[in-house]
């Protein structure tokens, strides 16, 4: 792959992974994944779940939304964001 400067279209391929939060049982975590939507010229984010035992990652939220600051309930059965 040849080196090149970063271009404007690279923004549409870049994802930001932030706000990792470990569950109370230390067996799973969630993160916020943010990416730019080219058609809307807008950033949208989604919650992704990680099973720390299997390393499986599952997207939990979908759509044109902005989510942030996920927080587990004390018993680990619910997630607020």
Residue pairs with C-beta under 8 A, 6 or more apart in sequence:
11 36
12 35
12 36
12 38
14 35
14 36
15 33
15 34
15 35
16 33
16 34
16 35
17 31
17 32
17 33
17 48
18 31
18 32
18 34
19 30
19 31
19 32
19 68
19 69
19 70
20 29
20 30
20 31
21 29
21 30
21 31
21 70
21 71
21 72
22 28
22 29
23 29
23 30
23 72
23 76
24 72
24 74
24 75
24 76
25 76
26 52
27 51
27 52
27 53
28 49
28 50
28 51
28 52
28 76
29 49
29 50
29 52
30 47
30 48
30 49
30 50
30 60
30 70
30 72
30 79
31 47
31 48
31 50
32 45
32 46
32 47
32 48
32 67
32 68
32 69
32 70
32 81
33 45
33 46
33 47
33 48
33 59
34 43
34 44
34 45
34 66
35 43
35 44
35 45
36 42
36 43
36 44
37 43
37 44
37 64
40 64
42 64
43 66
44 63
44 64
44 65
44 66
45 65
45 66
45 67
45 68
46 59
46 60
46 61
46 62
46 65
46 67
47 59
47 60
47 61
47 67
47 70
47 79
47 81
48 57
48 58
48 59
48 60
49 57
49 58
49 59
49 60
50 56
50 57
51 57
51 58
60 79
61 67
61 81
67 81
68 81
69 81
70 79
70 80
70 81
71 79
71 80
71 81
72 78
72 79
73 79
73 80
